[in-house]
């Protein structure tokens, strides 16, 4: 269960990072 939670958090963190990069390059 902990593994699933960390995977979920990682994917959200990754999405935030991508959107931040996109905002910076926009």
C-alpha positions in Angstrom: 0.0 0.0 0.0 2.8 2.4 0.9 4.4 1.6 -2.5 1.2 2.5 -4.3 0.9 5.8 -2.4 4.5 6.8 -3.2 4.0 5.9 -6.8 0.9 8.1 -6.8 2.7 11.0 -5.2 5.6 10.6 -7.6 3.3 10.8 -10.7 1.6 13.9 -9.3 5.0 15.5 -8.5 6.1 14.7 -12.1 3.0 16.3 -13.5 3.5 19.5 -11.4 7.1 19.6 -12.6 6.1 19.3 -16.3 3.4 22.0 -16.0 5.9 24.3 -14.3 8.4 23.7 -17.1 5.7 24.4 -19.6 4.8 27.6 -17.8 8.4 28.7 -17.8 8.9 28.1 -21.5 5.5 29.6 -22.5 
